Structure formats: C-alpha cells, structure tokens
Amino acid sequence: MPMLARIGSFAVLDTWSLRFMAVFMYGAFLVFAGAATYVVVEGWSFADSLYMSVITLTAVGYQEVRPLTPSGRVVTMAILALGITWLGIWFALITSFIVELDVRNFLRKRRIMKEIESLSGHVILCGAGRTGIRVIEELMPTPETLVVIEHDQAQIQAAREVAGEKLLVVEGDANHDSTLHQAGIERASGLVASLGRDEDNVYVCLSARALNPDLTIVVRAYEEESTEKLYRAGADHVVSPNVTGAVRMASVLLRPSVVSFLDVATRSPEIALRIEQSTVGPRSGLNGKTLFEAEIRENTGLMVIALRKKEGADGEFVFNPGADTRLDAGDELIVLGKPDQIETLQGYAEG
C-alpha cells in the first residue's frame, strides 16, 4: 500500500514536470528562434540578437540594442506577442499547480475528518516520532482503527510511508482540546501518548482523561521520575524505554534462546504469531463452558496461556489454566497464535 501511494504521488509530480518542461522548452525555442531571426533580418551578432530576443519576449522594456529597420520592427512585434502569450501560459501553469495542491490537501483533510466523525472505539496516537512509528507498525496489521495526531509535516510523511496515504492524520497540537475533539476523543477506546517531552504527555493525559473518563491511556515516559506523575495525571499504563530496554538486555544475557524465540515468533514474516487478549461476552458460546468444553485449540488453533477472571480473584492471572477452568462473561483469555486465528476467536468470544 505505501508503495502504491508513493507511485501515485510520483505520477502526479511527473505529469506536472512534463507540463513545466514543455512550457520551458517552448520559451527556449522562442528565445533562440527570435535571436536567429534578428541575425538574418538585421545582420546583428548572435550575442546582440539573443539579448534583444530575451528582453522582447519578457517584455521588460529595455532600450533597443540598435536602431531597428521596418522589417526588424515587425519581427519585434511578433516576438513581443508570442512572449506575452508564453508568459501568460507560464504564470497560469504555476497558479494552476499551486491551486491544485491546495485543493488536493483540502479534499484529503475533509475526507479524513468525515471518516473520523464516523469512527467509534478507535485508538488515538499522539506523536508520530520514532516511538509513534513503531506503534503504527504494530497496530496496522490488527483490526484496530488508528488516528494519528501530529503537527510536523516530515513525521506525517514518514508515518504515511509506513501506513499508506489512507492513514487518518489530524494535523495539529495534541495539547489542545480542540485537536483531541477532532480526533474523536469522546468515542475512542484508547490513546497512546508518545510526544517528545514528558510535560506534554502529562498535559495530554489530563485532557484526555477529562474528555473521556473510560479511555485506556498508555504513555511513554522519558524520565523515570515522570512515571508517578503520569499515573496521577490519568495514565493507565506507563512505558519507560529505559526500564524495558534494561529488562530486554538482561533477558538476552540470561535467556538468549527465549528472547530469540520470541523475536522470531512475533517479528518473522514466516511465523507471524501474536500474544493477544479476548474477552468472553455475555452472549458468547464460551460463556459457562470449561476450557475442555470450549475446544478453543481444536476450533481456532490458539494456545491459551493465561486467564484473568473478572470476579473472585482480584484480577490476578491464572497461568496455564486447567481444562476444567470455567469461563464466565467478562473473563479475559490470553492466547498465542496467528492474527487470523485470533480474529476468529474474538468473533466467537464476543458472541
């Protein structure tokens, strides 16, 4: 998809390049044709003839190089008429190019805003920097609908190269409530804040929590001391690259085979596995059944690696639940498998 988007953009630019090249070549032809005519009619040197041709075509109004004969005046009037026509075409082309760019940009923004207005349960990403790009790469293969808030044009272009031109982008400052409203904060299910400063992420958390109390907010913390502040500001989960990076480095040192397996399982194109969660709905066929009766592995090919009961266990996880474990509405299943298998389970679990 990104490649097709780039090809489409290049095709548009190539069309305009050909137009500009054609008009430029036409102007160059008039310059040299006029110079050659002056050489033949007036007998001037090529340098004088070229200068006379240029000032006539561009209608700058400089003094004639030499006194003109009646034939030379006719040639000058013809060149002047052709030059004015050429200038008109040139300026019209430039104006058309600018207007078309503005119209394309306006229509794209209008299309994006209409799509966002129809969304519900989507995820909002604030900031499309290095962390934001990684978030986009992770969310694009999933069914989640993503809306990106970013004001930097270079980062917007980088995000579209990853996700394609149809990526829903709100161009603005995520610290402004109006921008969050444009992204549909009231109807969103989740928000990821990955702005460049912890102060900005704190402000986004405060605004987002006030605008949507049920929103799940995940924030990146650059400084370790900012973690507690982000939680107080309304974040549900705070991710610190320093902490996660340290844990990964220690894991690679102590458990290299485990880390290698997870990398291959979750990142290799040949083995696209994911660890995902699925909630048992009240009308689901899983409601009231045991894991043995649900036959999740037989029907979907997924491996149930953990279960989180809604009631009675203080939200604690049960790892490797037994076959006699009962599933009730609201329970969360943690499964490992391929995206299509996970999608099948979610449709079955929700009912």
BAMAR-598331 format. One record per residue (C-alpha): residue number from 0; x, y, z. Coordinates in pm, 1 decimal, padded with zeros to 6 digits, always signed. Example, Ala and Ser with C-alpha at 12.3 -4.5 7.8 and 13.67 -1.06 7.14 Angstrom:
<pts>
@pos = 0	u = +01230.0	v = -00450.0	w = +00780.0
@pos = 1	u = +01367.0	v = -00106.0	w = +00714.0
</pts>
This chain:
<pts>
@pos = 0	u = +00000.0	v = +00000.0	w = +00000.0
@pos = 1	u = +00271.7	v = +00258.6	w = +00082.8
@pos = 2	u = +00448.0	v = +00174.4	w = -00242.3
@pos = 3	u = +00128.0	v = +00229.7	w = -00441.5
@pos = 4	u = +00077.7	v = +00562.0	w = -00262.3
@pos = 5	u = +00430.3	v = +00672.4	w = -00349.1
@pos = 6	u = +00384.0	v = +00562.3	w = -00710.6
@pos = 7	u = +00062.9	v = +00764.8	w = -00730.0
@pos = 8	u = +00236.3	v = +01072.8	w = -00587.8
@pos = 9	u = +00527.1	v = +01035.7	w = -00828.9
@pos = 10	u = +00283.1	v = +01002.4	w = -01120.0
@pos = 11	u = +00120.1	v = +01333.9	w = -01028.8
@pos = 12	u = +00459.0	v = +01505.7	w = -00993.9
@pos = 13	u = +00577.3	v = +01357.0	w = -01323.7
@pos = 14	u = +00270.8	v = +01496.4	w = -01500.1
@pos = 15	u = +00341.3	v = +01845.1	w = -01372.8
@pos = 16	u = +00711.0	v = +01807.3	w = -01452.8
@pos = 17	u = +00623.2	v = +01729.9	w = -01814.2
@pos = 18	u = +00396.9	v = +02035.0	w = -01831.7
@pos = 19	u = +00662.0	v = +02265.6	w = -01689.8
@pos = 20	u = +00924.6	v = +02115.2	w = -01919.5
@pos = 21	u = +00702.4	v = +02165.1	w = -02224.9
@pos = 22	u = +00638.6	v = +02532.4	w = -02140.6
@pos = 23	u = +01007.2	v = +02588.6	w = -02066.0
@pos = 24	u = +01112.7	v = +02431.0	w = -02396.1
@pos = 25	u = +00857.9	v = +02645.5	w = -02579.7
@pos = 26	u = +01006.0	v = +02959.4	w = -02420.7
@pos = 27	u = +01360.4	v = +02848.5	w = -02504.8
@pos = 28	u = +01253.6	v = +02785.9	w = -02863.5
@pos = 29	u = +01106.2	v = +03137.2	w = -02889.4
@pos = 30	u = +01428.0	v = +03291.1	w = -02749.9
@pos = 31	u = +01659.5	v = +03118.9	w = -02994.6
@pos = 32	u = +01419.6	v = +03148.8	w = -03288.7
@pos = 33	u = +01392.7	v = +03523.6	w = -03223.1
@pos = 34	u = +01770.0	v = +03556.4	w = -03194.5
@pos = 35	u = +01819.5	v = +03372.7	w = -03524.3
@pos = 36	u = +01561.0	v = +03598.8	w = -03692.3
@pos = 37	u = +01741.8	v = +03912.6	w = -03575.5
@pos = 38	u = +02069.6	v = +03775.0	w = -03709.7
@pos = 39	u = +01912.2	v = +03714.1	w = -04051.1
@pos = 40	u = +01693.8	v = +04027.6	w = -04076.5
@pos = 41	u = +01916.8	v = +04287.6	w = -03903.2
@pos = 42	u = +02256.8	v = +04130.6	w = -03953.0
@pos = 43	u = +02345.6	v = +04165.0	w = -03582.8
@pos = 44	u = +02585.3	v = +03946.1	w = -03389.4
@pos = 45	u = +02433.3	v = +03643.8	w = -03214.5
@pos = 46	u = +02500.5	v = +03794.4	w = -02868.2
@pos = 47	u = +02314.4	v = +04117.6	w = -02951.4
@pos = 48	u = +02035.4	v = +03922.0	w = -03119.3
@pos = 49	u = +01996.7	v = +03687.7	w = -02820.8
@pos = 50	u = +01983.1	v = +03980.2	w = -02576.2
@pos = 51	u = +01724.5	v = +04159.1	w = -02790.2
@pos = 52	u = +01516.8	v = +03842.6	w = -02815.3
@pos = 53	u = +01517.1	v = +03788.9	w = -02436.7
@pos = 54	u = +01420.6	v = +04145.5	w = -02341.1
@pos = 55	u = +01146.6	v = +04143.4	w = -02602.6
@pos = 56	u = +00998.9	v = +03809.2	w = -02501.0
@pos = 57	u = +00995.9	v = +03901.2	w = -02133.1
@pos = 58	u = +00854.2	v = +04249.5	w = -02205.6
@pos = 59	u = +01096.7	v = +04417.3	w = -01965.1
@pos = 60	u = +01101.2	v = +04737.7	w = -02169.5
@pos = 61	u = +01478.2	v = +04791.5	w = -02203.6
@pos = 62	u = +01616.4	v = +05011.9	w = -02480.3
@pos = 63	u = +01670.0	v = +04856.1	w = -02822.9
@pos = 64	u = +02019.8	v = +04725.5	w = -02883.1
@pos = 65	u = +02043.1	v = +04909.7	w = -03214.4
@pos = 66	u = +01803.7	v = +05108.5	w = -03432.0
@pos = 67	u = +01558.8	v = +04871.1	w = -03599.3
@pos = 68	u = +01466.9	v = +04858.2	w = -03965.3
@pos = 69	u = +01097.5	v = +04831.7	w = -04060.6
@pos = 70	u = +01143.2	v = +04454.9	w = -04102.1
@pos = 71	u = +01310.8	v = +04435.6	w = -03761.6
@pos = 72	u = +01018.0	v = +04617.0	w = -03600.9
@pos = 73	u = +00776.8	v = +04364.6	w = -03748.8
@pos = 74	u = +00991.5	v = +04084.0	w = -03609.0
@pos = 75	u = +00998.4	v = +04258.1	w = -03268.4
@pos = 76	u = +00618.7	v = +04293.3	w = -03259.4
@pos = 77	u = +00577.3	v = +03926.4	w = -03345.6
@pos = 78	u = +00823.5	v = +03818.6	w = -03079.1
@pos = 79	u = +00656.8	v = +04050.0	w = -02825.9
@pos = 80	u = +00313.5	v = +03898.2	w = -02898.1
@pos = 81	u = +00448.9	v = +03544.5	w = -02867.9
@pos = 82	u = +00636.5	v = +03637.9	w = -02549.8
@pos = 83	u = +00328.3	v = +03777.6	w = -02378.6
@pos = 84	u = +00140.3	v = +03459.6	w = -02471.0
@pos = 85	u = +00421.7	v = +03244.2	w = -02334.5
@pos = 86	u = +00437.0	v = +03443.1	w = -02008.2
@pos = 87	u = +00061.6	v = +03404.6	w = -01970.2
@pos = 88	u = +00088.5	v = +03027.9	w = -02012.2
@pos = 89	u = +00380.6	v = +03013.1	w = -01767.3
@pos = 90	u = +00205.8	v = +03207.2	w = -01490.3
@pos = 91	u = -00120.4	v = +03018.1	w = -01548.7
@pos = 92	u = +00065.9	v = +02689.2	w = -01510.6
@pos = 93	u = +00224.9	v = +02799.1	w = -01183.1
@pos = 94	u = -00108.9	v = +02922.7	w = -01048.3
@pos = 95	u = -00283.1	v = +02601.1	w = -01151.5
@pos = 96	u = -00014.7	v = +02394.0	w = -00981.5
@pos = 97	u = -00048.6	v = +02583.4	w = -00651.7
@pos = 98	u = -00429.5	v = +02573.7	w = -00660.5
@pos = 99	u = -00435.9	v = +02201.4	w = -00734.2
@pos = 100	u = -00202.4	v = +02128.9	w = -00444.4
@pos = 101	u = -00422.8	v = +02332.2	w = -00209.5
@pos = 102	u = -00740.1	v = +02166.4	w = -00337.3
@pos = 103	u = -00590.0	v = +01817.9	w = -00303.4
@pos = 104	u = -00480.3	v = +01894.9	w = +00051.5
@pos = 105	u = -00819.6	v = +02043.1	w = +00139.7
@pos = 106	u = -01012.0	v = +01748.9	w = -00003.8
@pos = 107	u = -00786.8	v = +01499.3	w = +00172.9
@pos = 108	u = -00832.7	v = +01674.9	w = +00508.5
@pos = 109	u = -01207.8	v = +01690.9	w = +00452.3
@pos = 110	u = -01222.0	v = +01318.6	w = +00369.7
@pos = 111	u = -01017.3	v = +01233.0	w = +00678.4
@pos = 112	u = -01236.4	v = +01441.3	w = +00909.9
@pos = 113	u = -01552.7	v = +01276.8	w = +00773.5
@pos = 114	u = -01405.3	v = +00932.5	w = +00831.1
@pos = 115	u = -01301.2	v = +01023.4	w = +01185.2
@pos = 116	u = -01650.2	v = +01156.8	w = +01263.0
@pos = 117	u = -01792.0	v = +00813.7	w = +01179.4
@pos = 118	u = -01544.3	v = +00622.9	w = +01398.3
@pos = 119	u = -01611.4	v = +00466.9	w = +01737.0
@pos = 120	u = -01384.0	v = +00255.4	w = +01954.6
@pos = 121	u = -01070.6	v = +00365.1	w = +01768.3
@pos = 122	u = -00720.8	v = +00431.7	w = +01901.0
@pos = 123	u = -00559.0	v = +00776.2	w = +01902.2
@pos = 124	u = -00181.5	v = +00812.7	w = +01872.9
@pos = 125	u = -00035.9	v = +01146.1	w = +01984.8
@pos = 126	u = +00303.1	v = +01194.3	w = +01823.2
@pos = 127	u = +00444.8	v = +01014.4	w = +01518.4
@pos = 128	u = +00811.3	v = +01022.9	w = +01610.9
@pos = 129	u = +01034.7	v = +00717.0	w = +01638.2
@pos = 130	u = +00817.7	v = +00558.9	w = +01908.1
@pos = 131	u = +00498.4	v = +00657.4	w = +01729.3
@pos = 132	u = +00616.3	v = +00495.6	w = +01404.6
@pos = 133	u = +00675.2	v = +00170.0	w = +01592.0
@pos = 134	u = +00325.2	v = +00190.6	w = +01738.9
@pos = 135	u = +00183.1	v = +00239.4	w = +01389.3
@pos = 136	u = +00374.5	v = -00062.3	w = +01259.8
@pos = 137	u = +00234.2	v = -00276.1	w = +01541.4
@pos = 138	u = -00126.4	v = -00158.2	w = +01507.4
@pos = 139	u = -00158.1	v = -00162.0	w = +01128.4
@pos = 140	u = -00187.8	v = -00544.1	w = +01096.8
@pos = 141	u = -00457.5	v = -00550.2	w = +01369.0
@pos = 142	u = -00829.2	v = -00471.3	w = +01332.2
@pos = 143	u = -00782.9	v = -00155.3	w = +01539.6
@pos = 144	u = -00857.7	v = +00173.1	w = +01362.0
@pos = 145	u = -00583.5	v = +00429.3	w = +01423.8
@pos = 146	u = -00599.2	v = +00809.1	w = +01423.2
@pos = 147	u = -00267.3	v = +00995.7	w = +01443.6
@pos = 148	u = -00225.8	v = +01348.1	w = +01584.4
@pos = 149	u = +00089.9	v = +01518.8	w = +01459.3
@pos = 150	u = +00190.3	v = +01871.2	w = +01353.5
@pos = 151	u = +00531.7	v = +01803.5	w = +01197.8
@pos = 152	u = +00498.7	v = +01750.2	w = +00821.7
@pos = 153	u = +00816.3	v = +01539.4	w = +00799.4
@pos = 154	u = +00687.0	v = +01299.1	w = +01063.1
@pos = 155	u = +00344.5	v = +01287.0	w = +00897.6
@pos = 156	u = +00509.4	v = +01190.6	w = +00569.9
@pos = 157	u = +00717.3	v = +00924.0	w = +00746.9
@pos = 158	u = +00401.6	v = +00781.0	w = +00903.7
@pos = 159	u = +00225.3	v = +00770.0	w = +00566.2
@pos = 160	u = +00522.1	v = +00589.5	w = +00414.5
@pos = 161	u = +00470.3	v = +00319.1	w = +00676.3
@pos = 162	u = +00089.5	v = +00300.8	w = +00676.8
@pos = 163	u = -00005.8	v = +00442.2	w = +00335.9
@pos = 164	u = -00177.5	v = +00758.8	w = +00220.9
@pos = 165	u = -00509.1	v = +00649.3	w = +00373.0
@pos = 166	u = -00370.4	v = +00685.6	w = +00725.6
@pos = 167	u = -00607.0	v = +00906.5	w = +00927.5
@pos = 168	u = -00399.6	v = +01204.6	w = +01042.2
@pos = 169	u = -00517.5	v = +01512.5	w = +01233.7
@pos = 170	u = -00262.4	v = +01787.1	w = +01174.3
@pos = 171	u = -00237.6	v = +01984.4	w = +01496.7
@pos = 172	u = -00107.6	v = +02003.4	w = +01853.4
@pos = 173	u = -00223.5	v = +01717.7	w = +02077.6
@pos = 174	u = -00203.0	v = +01952.9	w = +02378.4
@pos = 175	u = -00508.6	v = +02141.6	w = +02251.3
@pos = 176	u = -00851.9	v = +02006.0	w = +02342.4
@pos = 177	u = -00985.0	v = +02111.6	w = +02003.3
@pos = 178	u = -00736.6	v = +01879.6	w = +01832.2
@pos = 179	u = -00839.5	v = +01589.6	w = +02056.2
@pos = 180	u = -01203.8	v = +01662.7	w = +01971.3
@pos = 181	u = -01118.0	v = +01646.7	w = +01600.5
@pos = 182	u = -00962.0	v = +01303.5	w = +01658.0
@pos = 183	u = -01288.0	v = +01182.2	w = +01818.4
@pos = 184	u = -01159.1	v = +01153.3	w = +02173.6
@pos = 185	u = -01512.5	v = +01110.8	w = +02314.3
@pos = 186	u = -01571.2	v = +00796.3	w = +02104.5
@pos = 187	u = -01218.9	v = +00648.7	w = +02124.2
@pos = 188	u = -01134.2	v = +00335.4	w = +02322.8
@pos = 189	u = -00762.5	v = +00400.6	w = +02368.1
@pos = 190	u = -00494.5	v = +00667.7	w = +02347.2
@pos = 191	u = -00117.2	v = +00638.1	w = +02313.7
@pos = 192	u = +00085.2	v = +00946.4	w = +02410.6
@pos = 193	u = +00438.5	v = +00946.2	w = +02269.1
@pos = 194	u = +00517.7	v = +01315.1	w = +02242.6
@pos = 195	u = +00873.4	v = +01441.9	w = +02267.3
@pos = 196	u = +00853.3	v = +01569.8	w = +02627.7
@pos = 197	u = +00709.9	v = +01419.2	w = +02944.3
@pos = 198	u = +00545.3	v = +01753.2	w = +03023.2
@pos = 199	u = +00345.4	v = +01734.0	w = +02700.8
@pos = 200	u = +00245.5	v = +01374.6	w = +02772.5
@pos = 201	u = +00124.7	v = +01474.3	w = +03120.1
@pos = 202	u = -00090.5	v = +01750.0	w = +02970.6
@pos = 203	u = -00235.2	v = +01510.5	w = +02710.9
@pos = 204	u = -00321.3	v = +01261.1	w = +02987.9
@pos = 205	u = -00502.8	v = +01526.9	w = +03190.7
@pos = 206	u = -00702.0	v = +01649.7	w = +02890.8
@pos = 207	u = -00783.2	v = +01302.8	w = +02755.6
@pos = 208	u = -00897.3	v = +01171.1	w = +03094.7
@pos = 209	u = -01124.5	v = +01471.8	w = +03144.5
@pos = 210	u = -01275.0	v = +01438.1	w = +02796.5
@pos = 211	u = -01323.0	v = +01060.6	w = +02814.7
@pos = 212	u = -01310.8	v = +00900.6	w = +03163.0
@pos = 213	u = -01341.0	v = +00546.9	w = +03017.3
@pos = 214	u = -01041.5	v = +00585.3	w = +02787.0
@pos = 215	u = -00746.2	v = +00346.3	w = +02818.5
@pos = 216	u = -00434.9	v = +00566.2	w = +02817.2
@pos = 217	u = -00083.8	v = +00435.8	w = +02751.0
@pos = 218	u = +00203.1	v = +00683.6	w = +02784.2
@pos = 219	u = +00573.9	v = +00681.8	w = +02714.6
@pos = 220	u = +00792.1	v = +00819.1	w = +02997.8
@pos = 221	u = +01132.2	v = +00957.2	w = +02903.1
@pos = 222	u = +01240.1	v = +01027.6	w = +03260.6
@pos = 223	u = +01194.4	v = +00765.6	w = +03531.4
@pos = 224	u = +01075.0	v = +01025.3	w = +03784.2
@pos = 225	u = +00790.2	v = +01118.9	w = +03549.2
@pos = 226	u = +00624.3	v = +00777.9	w = +03583.0
@pos = 227	u = +00434.0	v = +00854.5	w = +03901.6
@pos = 228	u = +00324.0	v = +01194.1	w = +03769.9
@pos = 229	u = +00184.4	v = +01032.8	w = +03455.0
@pos = 230	u = -00015.7	v = +00784.4	w = +03661.5
@pos = 231	u = -00156.3	v = +01070.0	w = +03870.0
@pos = 232	u = -00241.3	v = +01256.5	w = +03551.4
@pos = 233	u = -00466.7	v = +00969.6	w = +03442.1
@pos = 234	u = -00248.3	v = +00720.6	w = +03257.9
@pos = 235	u = -00349.5	v = +00354.3	w = +03285.8
@pos = 236	u = -00011.5	v = +00225.1	w = +03172.7
@pos = 237	u = +00327.6	v = +00398.9	w = +03159.4
@pos = 238	u = +00607.0	v = +00254.9	w = +02946.0
@pos = 239	u = +00964.8	v = +00360.7	w = +03012.4
@pos = 240	u = +01213.2	v = +00272.3	w = +02735.3
@pos = 241	u = +01494.2	v = +00275.7	w = +02990.5
@pos = 242	u = +01325.3	v = +00011.1	w = +03204.1
@pos = 243	u = +01204.4	v = -00209.7	w = +02919.1
@pos = 244	u = +01539.0	v = -00176.8	w = +02744.4
@pos = 245	u = +01723.4	v = -00282.8	w = +03058.3
@pos = 246	u = +01493.3	v = -00581.6	w = +03107.3
@pos = 247	u = +01548.2	v = -00691.6	w = +02748.9
@pos = 248	u = +01925.5	v = -00657.0	w = +02775.3
@pos = 249	u = +01928.8	v = -00867.5	w = +03091.3
@pos = 250	u = +01698.2	v = -01123.4	w = +02929.0
@pos = 251	u = +01922.8	v = -01153.6	w = +02624.6
@pos = 252	u = +02216.0	v = -01215.2	w = +02856.0
@pos = 253	u = +02040.2	v = -01467.0	w = +03083.5
@pos = 254	u = +01786.6	v = -01628.2	w = +02848.8
@pos = 255	u = +01910.4	v = -01577.9	w = +02491.3
@pos = 256	u = +01715.1	v = -01870.1	w = +02343.9
@pos = 257	u = +01386.8	v = -01747.4	w = +02491.4
@pos = 258	u = +01440.2	v = -01395.9	w = +02355.9
@pos = 259	u = +01541.1	v = -01532.4	w = +02015.1
@pos = 260	u = +01227.3	v = -01746.5	w = +02001.7
@pos = 261	u = +01001.9	v = -01452.0	w = +02090.0
@pos = 262	u = +01172.1	v = -01234.4	w = +01827.6
@pos = 263	u = +01125.0	v = -01498.4	w = +01558.6
@pos = 264	u = +00767.6	v = -01575.5	w = +01665.8
@pos = 265	u = +00648.3	v = -01216.2	w = +01681.2
@pos = 266	u = +00856.4	v = -01046.4	w = +01409.7
@pos = 267	u = +00941.2	v = -01304.6	w = +01145.1
@pos = 268	u = +00717.3	v = -01281.3	w = +00833.3
@pos = 269	u = +00718.7	v = -01661.2	w = +00812.3
@pos = 270	u = +00598.0	v = -01711.9	w = +01173.1
@pos = 271	u = +00362.8	v = -01422.5	w = +01247.9
@pos = 272	u = +00246.9	v = -01508.0	w = +01600.0
@pos = 273	u = +00089.4	v = -01268.8	w = +01845.9
@pos = 274	u = +00000.5	v = -01271.1	w = +02211.7
@pos = 275	u = -00349.5	v = -01125.3	w = +02228.9
@pos = 276	u = -00638.3	v = -01095.2	w = +02472.7
@pos = 277	u = -01003.4	v = -01171.8	w = +02411.1
@pos = 278	u = -01292.5	v = -01101.9	w = +02647.1
@pos = 279	u = -01577.3	v = -01350.2	w = +02688.9
@pos = 280	u = -01903.9	v = -01174.0	w = +02608.0
@pos = 281	u = -02236.3	v = -01235.9	w = +02787.7
@pos = 282	u = -02387.5	v = -01391.7	w = +02470.9
@pos = 283	u = -02075.6	v = -01580.6	w = +02373.0
@pos = 284	u = -02076.9	v = -01954.2	w = +02311.3
@pos = 285	u = -01787.1	v = -01976.6	w = +02556.1
@pos = 286	u = -01987.7	v = -01835.6	w = +02846.5
@pos = 287	u = -02046.4	v = -02103.8	w = +03110.8
@pos = 288	u = -01822.2	v = -02364.5	w = +02949.5
@pos = 289	u = -01495.6	v = -02509.5	w = +03072.5
@pos = 290	u = -01181.5	v = -02482.0	w = +02863.0
@pos = 291	u = -01220.5	v = -02850.6	w = +02776.2
@pos = 292	u = -01576.7	v = -02794.2	w = +02653.7
@pos = 293	u = -01486.1	v = -02472.5	w = +02467.8
@pos = 294	u = -01234.4	v = -02659.7	w = +02247.7
@pos = 295	u = -01051.6	v = -02336.3	w = +02167.0
@pos = 296	u = -00737.3	v = -02509.5	w = +02045.6
@pos = 297	u = -00933.7	v = -02751.9	w = +01827.2
@pos = 298	u = -01154.4	v = -02481.3	w = +01671.9
@pos = 299	u = -00901.6	v = -02198.9	w = +01628.8
@pos = 300	u = -00554.2	v = -02346.6	w = +01672.2
@pos = 301	u = -00478.1	v = -02097.2	w = +01950.9
@pos = 302	u = -00291.1	v = -02176.2	w = +02270.8
@pos = 303	u = -00449.5	v = -02039.8	w = +02590.7
@pos = 304	u = -00154.1	v = -01934.1	w = +02804.1
@pos = 305	u = -00337.0	v = -01740.7	w = +03077.6
@pos = 306	u = -00679.7	v = -01647.0	w = +03206.3
@pos = 307	u = -00790.3	v = -01343.7	w = +03405.6
@pos = 308	u = -01115.1	v = -01389.0	w = +03595.1
@pos = 309	u = -01342.9	v = -01090.1	w = +03619.0
@pos = 310	u = -01458.2	v = -01174.3	w = +03969.6
@pos = 311	u = -01330.1	v = -01365.3	w = +04268.5
@pos = 312	u = -00954.9	v = -01344.1	w = +04206.8
@pos = 313	u = -00880.3	v = -00971.0	w = +04243.4
@pos = 314	u = -00792.7	v = -00953.1	w = +03874.8
@pos = 315	u = -00498.1	v = -01191.4	w = +03909.1
@pos = 316	u = -00381.9	v = -01400.2	w = +03614.2
@pos = 317	u = -00408.6	v = -01777.9	w = +03611.9
@pos = 318	u = -00121.3	v = -01908.3	w = +03400.6
@pos = 319	u = -00168.3	v = -02228.8	w = +03204.3
@pos = 320	u = -00528.2	v = -02277.0	w = +03324.4
@pos = 321	u = -00653.8	v = -02633.6	w = +03356.6
@pos = 322	u = -00907.6	v = -02796.6	w = +03127.0
@pos = 323	u = -01174.1	v = -02777.7	w = +03399.8
@pos = 324	u = -01142.2	v = -02397.9	w = +03435.5
@pos = 325	u = -01484.0	v = -02239.6	w = +03386.6
@pos = 326	u = -01524.3	v = -01940.2	w = +03153.2
@pos = 327	u = -01767.5	v = -01665.7	w = +03252.5
@pos = 328	u = -01875.3	v = -01340.0	w = +03092.5
@pos = 329	u = -01608.7	v = -01073.6	w = +03140.5
@pos = 330	u = -01319.2	v = -01318.6	w = +03173.5
@pos = 331	u = -01012.0	v = -01233.2	w = +02967.2
@pos = 332	u = -00832.1	v = -01502.5	w = +02771.1
@pos = 333	u = -00462.4	v = -01450.5	w = +02692.5
@pos = 334	u = -00382.3	v = -01652.6	w = +02380.8
@pos = 335	u = -00089.7	v = -01713.7	w = +02146.6
@pos = 336	u = -00144.0	v = -01761.7	w = +01775.2
@pos = 337	u = -00167.9	v = -01611.6	w = +01429.3
@pos = 338	u = -00370.7	v = -01295.1	w = +01356.1
@pos = 339	u = -00641.4	v = -01478.7	w = +01159.9
@pos = 340	u = -00680.7	v = -01732.1	w = +01441.3
@pos = 341	u = -00709.1	v = -01453.5	w = +01697.5
@pos = 342	u = -00970.7	v = -01277.0	w = +01485.4
@pos = 343	u = -01174.5	v = -01599.6	w = +01470.6
@pos = 344	u = -01161.8	v = -01636.8	w = +01849.5
@pos = 345	u = -01261.7	v = -01274.3	w = +01910.2
@pos = 346	u = -01567.3	v = -01311.4	w = +01691.4
@pos = 347	u = -01661.3	v = -01631.2	w = +01875.6
@pos = 348	u = -01584.5	v = -01493.2	w = +02222.2
@pos = 349	u = -01780.2	v = -01171.9	w = +02178.1
@pos = 350	u = -02084.5	v = -01362.3	w = +02057.2
</pts>
